Amino acid sequence: MNSRFWAVALTGMGAVMVIGLKPILLTVYMTVMTLSTEQAGYVTATEMFGAMLGTIIVAFFVRKMNRRTIAFTGLFMVCASNLLCLFLPSYAPLLALRFLTGLGAGLASGIMAATIAGMAAPDRVFGGFTVMTLLLSAGGFLLSPWLMDIAGAQGIFLLIATMTLPGLLCNAWFPRTAPASVKQSIYPSSSPGLLTPSTFAAVGGVILFYLAVGGFWPFVNQLGLERGLSAATVSSILAGSQVWGALGALIPLLLGILWGRAIPIACALLLMAGCLLSLALLSPGSTFVYAFAVQAYMAAWLVFFPYMMGVMAELDPKGRLASLNYTLQNFGFTAGPALAGLLISSGGYNTLLWIGMICHLLCLVLMGPVAWKIDNLSRRASRSTQNEHTTALKQNHDLT
């Protein structure tokens, strides 16, 4: 891992903390800042709309951008807007500042994803990045109750601002342009650009996935409290979930595509659907079931994510789809909480959990065949390369 990798990874880590700590931020808005549920939803949606806009900008203009400048600008916006939240905590300024936080996070995470997509073995790179991010998130979840007790909402805003500093300090090593040796896609396309049936299927699956995660994950803290668990217990379980997520991300980091992408994608999505089912059947006060379901859900999520990004990188090694993935992620975390609020209001948390389970299964239906085809193409390309190597060795032997 060279200095460029660390610059890219630290930039992404500083950006995605805005999403990783979303359950804590939602709790801060509702319990510490005493915003209404409606106001907290608007603040969250505004922040994620800004993040979605930032990744859209990167997805459409990545080839014309100075990547280092965009990475610095995005992290600086996250840092500065969170510092300003220390002094302007009222509702109206908070809306504007959280939009700037989201916009900066979108720029930084989008340019990070586009850069990794052009690297060799993007599944492993995304896996390594995810492990580091989740370990940082675990520290954030453990520190957050202590920080809220000491400094209230300002403690959480300061924590997020501080997490951007490593990426800002390492910005000088962030690549200015795409990696010099961007790999070529193995996926054949008869359509121009990204307008292929497989791309649409993959993107549709990603949208369903992030709608499910975006609706469930921001409310996972409130779900635990609603089922009779204490706030300290829920915080400890969420901190543990980050560690389990890191363990899940170790699978693509260590194995790469040894078993292909389709099998781990299918296993991860089925496990996530099963976790939501178990939570829907959860009895009040059942700490073990809640802990197991939340932590297994996070582990499966982080097995799925690097392989999903690997599929996107194979479909488009230039990085547009990888950046667009973060656009879809931010869309899911914008629309998901709003839809979740409607579902919870009309049918309770179980309705949300059942709909989320269905979305995960539909994601598998759409993305599974694309990943399977890419696996087959990878195996054919590998055999072709081996045959060419064998032929070259035989020719050299004949010449001698």
TORBATI-424970 format. One record per residue: residue number from 1; chain; x, z, y of N, C-alpha, C in turn. Coordinates in steps of 0.1 Angstrom, whole numbers, plus 5000, padded with zeros to 4 digits. Each point is the difference from the previous one (the first is absolute). Layout:
N
     n   chain   n.px   n.pz   n.py   ca.px   ca.pz   ca.py   c.px   c.pz   c.py
   NUM       A      X      Z      Y       X       Z       Y      X      Z      Y
...
This chain:
400
     n   chain   n.px   n.pz   n.py   ca.px   ca.pz   ca.py   c.px   c.pz   c.py
     1       A   5008   5000   4988    4992    5000    5012   5009   5000   5012
     2       A   4999   4989   5008    5009    4999    5012   4993   5005   5012
     3       A   5007   4999   5012    4994    5005    5012   4988   4993   5005
     4       A   4999   4987   4996    4987    4993    5004   4988   5006   4993
     5       A   5002   5003   4987    4989    5005    4992   4996   5013   5006
     6       A   5009   5009   5004    4996    5013    5005   4993   4998   5014
     7       A   5005   4991   5008    4993    4997    5013   4986   4996   4998
     8       A   4998   4991   4990    4986    4995    4997   4992   5011   4995
     9       A   5005   5007   4990    4992    5011    4993   4997   5011   5010
    10       A   5009   5004   5009    4997    5011    5009   4990   4996   5011
    11       A   5001   4987   5003    4990    4995    5010   4986   5001   4994
    12       A   4999   4995   4987    4987    5001    4993   4995   5014   4998
    13       A   5009   5009   4997    4996    5014    4998   4995   5006   5013
    14       A   5006   4998   5011    4995    5005    5013   4986   4994   5003
    15       A   4998   4988   4996    4987    4993    5004   4989   5005   4991
    16       A   5002   5000   4987    4989    5003    4990   4996   5015   5000
    17       A   5008   5009   5006    4995    5014    5001   4987   5001   5007
    18       A   4997   4991   5009    4987    5000    5007   4989   4999   4990
    19       A   5002   4993   4989    4989    4999    4990   5002   5010   4990
    20       A   5013   5003   4996    5002    5010    4989   4995   5014   5004
    21       A   5000   5004   5013    4995    5013    5004   4986   4999   5005
    22       A   4993   4989   4997    4986    4999    5005   4991   5011   4997
    23       A   5000   5006   4987    4991    5011    4998   5003   5012   5009
    24       A   5013   5002   5003    5004    5011    5009   4995   4997   5014
    25       A   5002   4988   5005    4995    4996    5013   4985   5002   5001
    26       A   4993   4996   4990    4985    5001    5001   4996   5015   5000
    27       A   5007   5008   4993    4997    5014    5001   5003   5006   5014
    28       A   5011   4995   5005    5004    5005    5014   4989   4996   5010
    29       A   4996   4988   4999    4989    4995    5010   4988   5009   4999
    30       A   4996   5003   4987    4987    5006    4998   5000   5016   5001
    31       A   5011   5006   4996    5001    5014    5000   5008   5007   5011
    32       A   5011   4993   5003    5009    5006    5011   4996   4995   5013
    33       A   4997   4987   5002    4996    4995    5013   4985   5000   5002
    34       A   4993   5005   4989    4985    5001    5001   4993   4988   5004
    35       A   5005   4988   4996    4992    4988    5002   4988   4999   4990
    36       A   4990   4994   5004    4989    4998    4991   5004   4990   4989
    37       A   4992   5000   4989    5003    4990    4989   5000   4986   5006
    38       A   4991   4997   5008    4999    4987    5006   5012   4996   5009
    39       A   5004   5010   5008    5012    4998    5009   5013   4998   4991
    40       A   5001   5009   4990    5012    4998    4991   5000   4987   4993
    41       A   4988   4995   4996    5000    4987    4994   5004   4989   5010
    42       A   4995   5001   5013    5004    4990    5010   5015   5000   5002
    43       A   5006   5012   5001    5014    5001    5002   5008   4994   4989
    44       A   4996   5003   4988    5007    4994    4988   4998   4985   4999
    45       A   4988   4995   5003    4998    4986    5000   5008   4993   5011
    46       A   5001   5006   5012    5007    4994    5011   5015   4999   4996
    47       A   5005   5010   4994    5014    5000    4996   5003   4990   4989
    48       A   4991   4998   4991    5002    4991    4989   4998   4985   5005
    49       A   4991   4999   5010    4998    4987    5006   5013   4995   5007
    50       A   5006   5009   5007    5013    4997    5006   5011   4996   4990
    51       A   5000   5007   4988    5009    4997    4990   4997   4986   4994
    52       A   4987   4997   4998    4997    4987    4995   5004   4989   5009
    53       A   4998   5002   5013    5004    4990    5010   5015   4998   5000
    54       A   5008   5011   4998    5014    4999    5000   5005   4991   4988
    55       A   4994   5003   4988    5004    4992    4989   4996   4985   5000
    56       A   4988   4998   5007    4996    4986    5002   5010   4993   5008
    57       A   5004   5006   5011    5010    4994    5009   5013   4996   4992
    58       A   5004   5009   4991    5012    4997    4992   4998   4989   4990
    59       A   4988   5000   4994    4997    4990    4989   5000   4986   5006
    60       A   4995   4999   5012    4999    4986    5006   5012   4996   5007
    61       A   5008   5009   5005    5012    4996    5009   5013   5004   4994
    62       A   5001   5004   4987    5012    5006    4995   5012   4991   5000
    63       A   4997   4987   4999    5011    4990    5000   5006   4998   5013
    64       A   4993   5004   5011    5005    4998    5014   5005   5013   5006
    65       A   5000   5011   4993    5003    5013    5005   5014   5004   4998
    66       A   5006   5008   5009    5012    5007    4997   4996   5013   4993
    67       A   5002   5001   4987    4995    5011    4992   5005   5013   5004
    68       A   5012   5001   5005    5006    5012    5004   4993   5006   5012
    69       A   4997   4991   5010    4993    5004    5012   4986   5005   4997
    70       A   4993   4993   4991    4986    5004    4996   5000   5014   4993
    71       A   5010   5002   4991    5001    5012    4993   5002   5012   5010
    72       A   5009   4998   5010    5003    5010    5010   4988   5003   5008
    73       A   4993   4989   5005    4989    5001    5009   4989   5008   4993
    74       A   4997   4997   4987    4989    5006    4992   5003   5015   4999
    75       A   5012   5004   4996    5003    5014    4998   5000   5008   5013
    76       A   5005   4993   5011    5000    5007    5013   4986   5003   5004
    77       A   4991   4990   4998    4986    5003    5003   4994   5011   4993
    78       A   5003   5001   4987    4995    5011    4992   5005   5014   5005
    79       A   5013   5000   5003    5006    5012    5005   4995   5004   5013
    80       A   5000   4991   5010    4996    5003    5013   4985   5004   5001
    81       A   4991   4993   4993    4986    5003    5001   4997   5014   4993
    82       A   5007   5004   4990    4998    5013    4994   5005   5011   5009
    83       A   5011   4997   5007    5005    5010    5010   4991   5002   5011
    84       A   4993   4989   5005    4991    5001    5010   4987   5008   4996
    85       A   4997   4999   4987    4988    5008    4995   5002   5015   5001
    86       A   5013   5004   5002    5003    5014    5002   4994   5005   5014
    87       A   4999   4991   5009    4996    5003    5014   4986   4995   5004
    88       A   4995   4991   4992    4987    4994    5003   4991   5001   4987
    89       A   4996   5012   4997    4993    5002    4987   4985   4997   5001
    90       A   4994   4997   5012    4986    4999    5001   4995   4986   4994
    91       A   4987   4999   4998    4995    4989    4991   5003   4986   5006
    92       A   4997   4997   5013    5002    4987    5005   5015   4995   5000
    93       A   5009   5008   5005    5014    4996    4999   5005   4999   4985
    94       A   4994   5009   4991    5004    4999    4986   4997   4987   4994
    95       A   4988   4994   5003    4997    4987    4995   5010   4990   5004
    96       A   5004   4999   5012    5010    4990    5005   5014   5002   4993
    97       A   5004   5013   4999    5013    5003    4995   5001   4997   4984
    98       A   4989   5003   4993    5000    4997    4986   4999   4986   4997
    99       A   4994   4992   5009    5000    4985    4999   5015   4995   5001
   100       A   5007   5006   5010    5014    4996    5001   5009   5004   4988
   101       A   4997   5012   4995    5006    5005    4988   4998   4990   4988
   102       A   4988   4996   4999    4996    4990    4989   5007   4987   5002
   103       A   5000   4995   5013    5006    4987    5003   5015   5000   4996
   104       A   5007   5011   5005    5014    5001    4997   5003   5001   4985
   105       A   4991   5008   4993    5002    5001    4985   4998   4986   4993
   106       A   4990   4993   5005    4997    4987    4994   5012   4990   5002
   107       A   5006   5000   5012    5011    4991    5003   5012   5004   4991
   108       A   5003   5013   4999    5012    5004    4992   4998   4998   4985
   109       A   4988   5004   4995    4998    4998    4986   4999   4986   4996
   110       A   4994   4991   5008    4998    4986    4997   5014   4993   5000
   111       A   5009   5003   5009    5013    4994    5000   5008   5005   4989
   112       A   4998   5013   4996    5007    5005    4988   4996   4993   4988
   113       A   4987   4998   4998    4995    4993    4988   5004   4986   4999
   114       A   5000   4993   5011    5004    4986    5000   5015   4998   4997
   115       A   5008   5010   5004    5014    4999    4997   5003   5003   4986
   116       A   4993   5010   4994    5003    5003    4986   4995   4989   4991
   117       A   4989   4993   5004    4995    4989    4991   5010   4989   4997
   118       A   5009   4998   5009    5010    4990    4999   5012   5004   4992
   119       A   5001   5013   4997    5012    5005    4993   4998   4997   4985
   120       A   5012   5001   4992    4999    4999    4986   4993   5013   4994
   121       A   4992   4998   4989    4993    5011    4993   4992   5008   5010
   122       A   4990   4994   5007    4992    5008    5010   4993   5011   4994
   123       A   4996   4999   4987    4993    5011    4993   5008   5013   5000
   124       A   5013   4998   4997    5008    5012    4999   5003   5005   5014
   125       A   5002   4991   5010    5003    5005    5014   4987   5007   5005
   126       A   4988   4995   4998    4988    5007    5004   4999   5013   4993
   127       A   5004   5000   4987    4999    5013    4992   5009   5010   5006
   128       A   5013   4996   5003    5009    5010    5006   4995   5005   5013
   129       A   4995   4991   5009    4995    5004    5013   4988   5009   4998
   130       A   4992   4998   4990    4988    5008    4998   5004   5014   4996
   131       A   5010   5001   4991    5004    5013    4995   5005   5009   5012
   132       A   5008   4994   5009    5005    5007    5012   4989   5004   5009
   133       A   4990   4991   5002    4989    5003    5009   4991   5011   4995
   134       A   4998   5000   4987    4991    5011    4995   5007   5014   5000
   135       A   5013   5000   4997    5007    5012    5001   4999   5006   5014
   136       A   5001   4991   5010    4999    5004    5014   4986   5005   5003
   137       A   4990   4993   4995    4986    5004    5001   4997   5014   4994
   138       A   5006   5002   4989    4999    5013    4993   5005   5011   5009
   139       A   5011   4998   5007    5005    5010    5009   4991   5001   5012
   140       A   4994   4989   5005    4990    5001    5011   4988   5008   4996
   141       A   4995   4998   4988    4988    5008    4995   5003   5015   4999
   142       A   5012   5003   4995    5004    5014    4999   5002   5007   5014
   143       A   5006   4992   5009    5003    5006    5014   4987   5001   5008
   144       A   4990   4991   4998    4989    4999    5009   4992   5013   5002
   145       A   4997   5007   4989    4992    5013    5003   5008   5009   5009
   146       A   5013   5001   4997    5009    5009    5008   5001   4995   5014
   147       A   5001   4987   5003    5001    4995    5013   4987   5002   5008
   148       A   4988   4998   4993    4987    5002    5006   4998   5014   5004
   149       A   5005   5010   4992    4999    5014    5003   5008   5003   5012
   150       A   5012   4994   5002    5009    5004    5011   4996   4992   5012
   151       A   4998   4987   4999    4999    4992    5012   4987   4992   5001
   152       A   4991   5002   4990    4987    4992    5000   5002   4986   4998
   153       A   4992   4992   5007    5000    4985    4998   5014   4995   5005
   154       A   5006   5006   5010    5012    4995    5006   5011   5000   4989
   155       A   5000   5010   4991    5010    5000    4989   5000   4988   4991
   156       A   4988   4995   4997    4998    4988    4992   5005   4987   5008
   157       A   4996   4999   5012    5005    4989    5008   5015   5000   5002
   158       A   5006   5011   5001    5014    5001    5001   5007   4997   4987
   159       A   4994   5004   4989    5005    4996    4987   5001   4985   4998
   160       A   4989   4993   5003    5000    4985    4999   5010   4994   5009
   161       A   5001   5005   5012    5010    4994    5009   5014   5002   4995
   162       A   5003   5011   4994    5013    5003    4995   5004   4991   4988
   163       A   4990   4996   4992    5002    4992    4989   5004   4986   5003
   164       A   4999   4996   5013    5004    4986    5004   5014   5000   5004
   165       A   5007   5011   5002    5013    5001    5006   5011   4993   4991
   166       A   5000   5003   4986    5010    4993    4992   4999   4985   5001
   167       A   4988   4994   5000    4999    4986    5001   5005   4995   5013
   168       A   4997   5007   5011    5005    4996    5013   5015   5001   5001
   169       A   5006   5010   4994    5015    5001    5001   5007   4990   4991
   170       A   4993   4995   4990    5006    4990    4991   4996   4985   5004
   171       A   4993   4999   5011    4995    4987    5003   5011   4989   5002
   172       A   5012   5004   5004    5010    4990    5001   5004   4992   4988
   173       A   4996   5005   4988    5003    4994    4987   4988   4992   4995
   174       A   4989   5001   5007    4988    4992    4996   5002   4985   5001
   175       A   4997   4992   4990    5003    4985    5002   4992   4994   5011
   176       A   5007   4991   5008    4993    4993    5011   4991   4989   4995
   177       A   5004   4994   4988    4992    4989    4995   4997   5003   4985
   178       A   4994   4990   4993    4997    5002    4986   5013   5000   4993
   179       A   5000   5007   4988    5012    5000    4992   5006   4986   4998
   180       A   5013   4999   4999    5007    4987    5000   4996   4992   4988
   181       A   4998   5007   4989    4997    4993    4987   4986   5003   4995
   182       A   4990   4996   5008    4986    5002    4996   4997   4992   4987
   183       A   4995   5007   4990    4998    4994    4987   4988   4990   5001
   184       A   4999   4991   4991    4990    4990    5000   4988   5005   4991
   185       A   4988   4997   5004    4989    5004    4992   5000   4992   4986
   186       A   4996   5007   4990    4999    4993    4987   4986   4995   4998
   187       A   4991   5003   5009    4986    4997    4999   4997   4986   5005
   188       A   4995   4991   4992    4998    4987    5004   4987   4999   5009
   189       A   5001   4992   5010    4989    4998    5010   4998   4986   5004
   190       A   4987   4995   4998    4997    4987    5005   4994   5000   5014
   191       A   4998   5012   5005    4993    5001    5013   5010   5004   5010
   192       A   4998   4997   5013    5010    5003    5011   4999   5015   5003
   193       A   5012   5006   5004    5000    5013    5004   4996   5010   4989
   194       A   4991   5009   5004    4995    5011    4990   4986   4997   4995
   195       A   4995   4988   5003    4986    4998    4996   4999   4995   4986
   196       A   5001   5010   4991    4999    4997    4985   4990   5010   4994
   197       A   4994   4996   4989    4990    5009    4994   5006   5013   4996
   198       A   5013   5000   4995    5006    5012    4996   5003   5009   5011
   199       A   5003   4995   5012    5002    5008    5012   4987   5007   5004
   200       A   4990   4992   5000    4987    5005    5004   4995   5011   4990
   201       A   5003   4998   4987    4996    5010    4990   5008   5013   5002
   202       A   5014   4999   5002    5008    5011    5003   4996   5008   5012
   203       A   4998   4992   5011    4996    5007    5013   4986   5007   4998
   204       A   4991   4993   4993    4987    5007    4997   5001   5013   4993
   205       A   5009   5000   4990    5003    5012    4992   5006   5011   5009
   206       A   5009   4996   5008    5006    5010    5009   4990   5006   5010
   207       A   4991   4991   5005    4990    5006    5009   4991   5010   4993
   208       A   4996   4997   4988    4992    5010    4993   5007   5012   4997
   209       A   5013   4999   4996    5008    5011    4997   5001   5010   5012
   210       A   5003   4994   5012    5002    5008    5012   4987   5006   5005
   211       A   4989   4993   4998    4987    5005    5004   4998   5013   4992
   212       A   5003   4999   4987    4998    5012    4991   5009   5011   5004
   213       A   5013   4998   5002    5009    5010    5003   4998   5005   5014
   214       A   4997   4991   5010    4997    5004    5013   4988   5008   5002
   215       A   4990   4998   4991    4988    5008    5001   5002   5014   4993
   216       A   5008   5000   4989    5002    5013    4993   5010   5009   5005
   217       A   5012   4994   5003    5012    5009    5003   4999   5008   5012
   218       A   4995   4995   5012    4998    5008    5011   4991   5012   4998
   219       A   4991   4999   4991    4991    5011    4997   5003   5009   4988
   220       A   5012   4997   4995    5004    5008    4988   5001   5015   5003
   221       A   5005   5003   5012    5001    5014    5004   4986   5007   5001
   222       A   4991   4993   5007    4987    5005    5002   4992   5001   4986
   223       A   5003   4990   4991    4994    5001    4987   5003   5012   4992
   224       A   5013   5004   5001    5005    5012    4993   4993   5013   5006
   225       A   4999   5000   5014    4993    5011    5006   4985   5001   4996
   226       A   4994   4988   5000    4986    4999    4996   4997   5005   4986
   227       A   5010   4998   4991    4999    5004    4986   5004   5015   4998
   228       A   5002   5007   5011    5003    5014    4999   5014   5005   4999
   229       A   5010   4991   5002    5014    5004    5000   5004   5005   5014
   230       A   5010   5008   5000    5005    5006    5013   5008   4989   5007
   231       A   5002   5002   5013    5008    4991    5008   5015   5000   4995
   232       A   5005   5012   4997    5014    5001    4995   5002   4993   4987
   233       A   4990   5001   4991    5001    4994    4987   5000   4985   5001
   234       A   4991   4995   5009    4999    4985    5002   5013   4995   5006
   235       A   5005   5007   5010    5013    4996    5006   5011   4999   4990
   236       A   5001   5010   4991    5010    5000    4990   4998   4989   4990
   237       A   4988   4997   4996    4997    4989    4991   5004   4986   5007
   238       A   4997   4999   5012    5003    4987    5007   5015   4999   5002
   239       A   5007   5011   5002    5015    4999    5000   5005   4996   4987
   240       A   4995   5006   4989    5004    4996    4987   4997   4985   4997
   241       A   4989   4995   5005    4996    4986    4998   5011   4991   5005
   242       A   5007   5003   5011    5010    4992    5005   5012   4999   4990
   243       A   5003   5011   4994    5011    5000    4990   4996   4992   4988
   244       A   4987   5001   4995    4995    4992    4989   5000   4985   5004
   245       A   4997   4997   5012    5001    4986    5005   5014   4995   4999
   246       A   5009   5009   5004    5014    4995    5000   5005   4998   4985
   247       A   4995   5008   4991    5003    4998    4986   4994   4987   4995
   248       A   4987   4997   5005    4994    4987    4996   5008   4988   5005
   249       A   5005   5001   5013    5008    4989    5006   5013   4998   4993
   250       A   5005   5011   4992    5012    4998    4993   4999   4990   4989
   251       A   4988   4997   4995    4998    4991    4989   5004   4986   5004
   252       A   4995   4994   5011    5004    4987    5004   5015   5000   5005
   253       A   5004   5012   5006    5014    5000    5004   5010   4999   4988
   254       A   4997   5007   4989    5009    5000    4989   4998   4988   4990
   255       A   4987   4996   4998    4997    4990    4991   5000   4986   5006
   256       A   4997   4999   5013    4999    4987    5006   4988   4993   4993
   257       A   5002   4987   4996    4990    4992    4993   5003   4998   4986
   258       A   5007   5010   4994    5003    5000    4985   4988   4997   4992
   259       A   4988   5007   5004    4988    4998    4993   4990   4991   5008
   260       A   5006   4993   5009    4991    4991    5009   4993   5009   5010
   261       A   4991   4993   5007    4992    5007    5010   4985   5003   4996
   262       A   4995   4991   4992    4986    5001    4996   4997   5013   4993
   263       A   5008   5004   4990    4997    5012    4992   5000   5013   5009
   264       A   5011   5002   5008    4999    5012    5008   4989   5000   5011
   265       A   4997   4988   5005    4989    4999    5010   4987   5004   4993
   266       A   4997   4995   4988    4988    5003    4993   4999   5015   4996
   267       A   5011   5006   4995    5000    5014    4997   4998   5009   5012
   268       A   5006   4996   5011    4999    5008    5012   4986   5000   5006
   269       A   4994   4988   5000    4986    4999    5006   4990   5007   4990
   270       A   5002   4999   4987    4991    5007    4991   5001   5015   5001
   271       A   5012   5005   5002    5002    5014    5002   4994   5005   5013
   272       A   5001   4993   5011    4994    5004    5012   4985   5000   4999
   273       A   4994   4990   4994    4986    5001    4998   4996   5012   4992
   274       A   5008   5003   4989    4997    5012    4992   5001   5013   5008
   275       A   5009   5001   5009    5002    5012    5008   4987   5002   5009
   276       A   4995   4989   5006    4989    5001    5009   4987   5004   4991
   277       A   5000   4995   4988    4989    5004    4991   5000   5015   4997
   278       A   5012   5005   4997    5002    5014    4997   4996   5009   5012
   279       A   5003   4995   5012    4997    5008    5012   4985   4999   5003
   280       A   4993   4989   4996    4986    4999    5002   4993   5010   4990
   281       A   5006   5003   4989    4994    5009    4990   5005   5015   5002
   282       A   5008   5002   5011    5007    5013    5002   4990   5011   5003
   283       A   5002   5011   4993    4992    5012    5002   5006   5008   5012
   284       A   4992   5006   5008    5005    5008    5012   5010   5010   4995
   285       A   5011   5001   5007    5011    5010    4998   5009   4996   4988
   286       A   4999   4988   4995    5009    4996    4989   5013   4995   5005
   287       A   5009   5009   5002    5013    4997    5006   5008   4991   4992
   288       A   5001   5002   4987    5008    4992    4991   4996   4985   5000
   289       A   4987   4997   4999    4995    4987    5000   5003   4993   5013
   290       A   4997   5007   5011    5003    4994    5013   5015   4997   5002
   291       A   5009   5010   4996    5014    4997    5001   5005   4989   4992
   292       A   4995   4999   4987    5005    4990    4992   4995   4986   5005
   293       A   4987   4999   5004    4995    4987    5004   5007   4995   5013
   294       A   5002   5009   5010    5006    4996    5012   5014   4996   4998
   295       A   5008   5008   4992    5014    4997    4998   5002   4988   4991
   296       A   4991   4998   4990    5001    4988    4992   4996   4987   5008
   297       A   4990   5002   5009    4996    4989    5008   5012   4995   5009
   298       A   5007   5010   5006    5011    4996    5008   5011   4994   4992
   299       A   5003   5005   4988    5011    4994    4992   4996   4986   4996
   300       A   4987   4997   4997    4996    4986    4996   5001   4991   5012
   301       A   4995   5006   5012    5001    4992    5012   5014   4995   5003
   302       A   5010   5008   4998    5014    4997    5003   5006   4992   4989
   303       A   4994   5000   4988    5005    4990    4990   4994   4986   5004
   304       A   4988   5000   5004    4993    4987    5004   5007   4993   5012
   305       A   5003   5008   5010    5004    4995    5013   5012   4991   4999
   306       A   5012   5004   4994    5011    4991    5000   4998   4988   4992
   307       A   4992   5001   4989    4997    4988    4992   4991   4990   5007
   308       A   4990   5006   5008    4992    4992    5008   5008   4992   5011
   309       A   5010   5007   5006    5008    4994    5010   5009   4990   4993
   310       A   5004   5002   4988    5008    4990    4992   4992   4987   4998
   311       A   4987   5002   4997    4991    4988    4999   5000   4992   5013
   312       A   4998   5008   5011    4999    4994    5014   5013   4992   5003
   313       A   5012   5007   4996    5013    4994    5003   5002   4987   4992
   314       A   4995   5000   4987    5001    4987    4992   4991   4989   5006
   315       A   4988   5004   5005    4991    4989    5006   5006   4995   5013
   316       A   5007   5009   5007    5006    4996    5013   5012   5008   5003
   317       A   5012   4995   4996    5013    5007    5003   5003   5000   5014
   318       A   4994   4993   5009    5003    5000    5014   4995   5013   5007
   319       A   4991   5007   4993    4997    5014    5005   4986   5000   5007
   320       A   4993   4989   5002    4988    5000    5007   4989   5008   4993
   321       A   4999   4998   4986    4990    5007    4993   5004   5015   4999
   322       A   5013   5003   4999    5004    5014    4999   4996   5008   5013
   323       A   5002   4993   5011    4995    5006    5013   4985   5000   5001
   324       A   4994   4990   4995    4985    5000    5000   4994   5011   4991
   325       A   5008   5004   4990    4995    5011    4992   4998   5012   5008
   326       A   5009   5003   5009    4999    5012    5009   4988   4998   5010
   327       A   4997   4987   5003    4988    4998    5008   4988   5004   4992
   328       A   4999   4996   4987    4989    5003    4992   5000   5015   4997
   329       A   5011   5006   4999    5001    5015    4998   4993   5007   5012
   330       A   5004   4995   5012    4995    5006    5012   4985   4997   5002
   331       A   4996   4988   4996    4986    4997    5000   4992   5010   4991
   332       A   5006   5002   4988    4993    5010    4990   4999   5014   5006
   333       A   5011   5004   5007    5000    5013    5005   4992   5001   5014
   334       A   4996   4989   5005    4991    4999    5011   4985   5000   4996
   335       A   4997   4990   4991    4986    4999    4995   4997   5010   4990
   336       A   5010   5004   4992    4997    5009    4989   4994   5014   5004
   337       A   5006   5007   5010    4994    5012    5004   4986   4999   5006
   338       A   4998   4989   5007    4987    4997    5006   4990   4999   4989
   339       A   5003   4991   4990    4991    4998    4989   4998   5013   4992
   340       A   5011   5007   4998    4999    5013    4993   4991   5010   5007
   341       A   5001   5000   5013    4991    5009    5007   4986   4997   4998
   342       A   4996   4987   4999    4986    4996    4998   4996   5004   4985
   343       A   5009   4998   4991    4997    5003    4986   4999   5015   4998
   344       A   5009   5008   5006    4999    5014    4999   4987   5005   5006
   345       A   4996   4995   5011    4988    5004    5007   4988   4997   4992
   346       A   5000   4989   4994    4988    4996    4992   4999   5005   4986
   347       A   5011   5001   4993    5000    5004    4986   5010   5010   4996
   348       A   5008   5006   5009    5010    5010    4997   5013   4993   4995
   349       A   5009   5009   4997    5013    4995    4996   5000   4992   4987
   350       A   4991   5003   4991    4999    4993    4987   4997   4985   5002
   351       A   4992   4996   5010    4997    4986    5003   5013   4993   5004
   352       A   5008   5007   5009    5013    4994    5004   5009   4998   4988
   353       A   5000   5010   4991    5009    4999    4988   4996   4989   4991
   354       A   4987   4998   4997    4996    4989    4992   5003   4986   5006
   355       A   4997   4999   5012    5003    4987    5007   5015   4997   4999
   356       A   5008   5010   5003    5015    4998    4999   5004   4996   4986
   357       A   4995   5006   4990    5003    4996    4986   4997   4986   4998
   358       A   4988   4995   5004    4996    4986    4998   5010   4991   5008
   359       A   5004   5004   5012    5010    4991    5007   5013   4999   4993
   360       A   5005   5011   4994    5012    4999    4992   4999   4990   4989
   361       A   4989   5001   4993    4998    4991    4988   4999   4985   5005
   362       A   4993   4998   5011    4999    4986    5005   5014   4995   5004
   363       A   5008   5009   5006    5013    4996    5004   5008   4995   4988
   364       A   4999   5007   4988    5006    4996    4988   4996   4986   4996
   365       A   4987   4998   5001    4994    4987    4996   5006   4988   5008
   366       A   5002   5003   5013    5006    4989    5009   5015   4999   4999
   367       A   5007   5011   5000    5015    4999    5001   5006   4999   4986
   368       A   4994   5006   4990    5006    4999    4986   5004   4986   4996
   369       A   4991   4990   5000    5004    4987    4996   5011   4994   5008
   370       A   5001   5003   5013    5011    4994    5008   5013   5006   4996
   371       A   5000   5013   4998    5012    5007    4995   5004   4995   4986
   372       A   4990   4997   4991    5003    4995    4987   5007   4986   5001
   373       A   4994   4992   5008    5006    4986    5002   5014   5001   5005
   374       A   5002   5008   5010    5014    5002    5005   5010   5005   4989
   375       A   4995   5009   4992    5009    5005    4989   5003   4989   4991
   376       A   4991   4991   4996    5003    4989    4991   5009   4990   5007
   377       A   4999   4997   5013    5009    4991    5007   5014   5006   5001
   378       A   5001   5013   5002    5013    5007    5000   5007   4999   4987
   379       A   4992   5002   4989    5007    4999    4987   5005   4985   4997
   380       A   4991   4990   5004    5005    4986    4998   5012   4997   5009
   381       A   5000   5005   5012    5012    4998    5009   5012   5006   4994
   382       A   4998   5013   4994    5012    5007    4994   5005   4992   4988
   383       A   4991   4995   4991    5004    4992    4989   5007   4987   5004
   384       A   4995   4994   5011    5006    4987    5004   5014   5003   5005
   385       A   5002   5011   5008    5013    5004    5004   5010   5002   4989
   386       A   4995   5007   4990    5008    5003    4988   5004   4988   4993
   387       A   4991   4990   4999    5002    4988    4993   5011   4992   5007
   388       A   4998   4999   5014    5010    4993    5008   5014   5006   4998
   389       A   5000   5014   5000    5013    5006    4998   5006   4997   4987
   390       A   4992   5000   4989    5005    4997    4987   5005   4986   4999
   391       A   4993   4991   5007    5004    4985    5000   5013   4999   5007
   392       A   5002   5007   5011    5012    4999    5007   5012   5005   4992
   393       A   4998   5011   4993    5010    5006    4992   5004   4990   4989
   394       A   4990   4994   4994    5002    4990    4989   5008   4988   5005
   395       A   4997   4995   5012    5007    4989    5006   5014   5003   5002
   396       A   5003   5012   5006    5013    5004    5002   5008   5001   4987
   397       A   4993   5005   4990    5007    5002    4987   5004   4986   4994
   398       A   4990   4990   5002    5003    4986    4995   5012   4994   5007
   399       A   5001   5003   5014    5010    4994    5008   5014   5005   4995
   400       A   5000   5013   4996    5013    5006    4996   5003   4997   4985
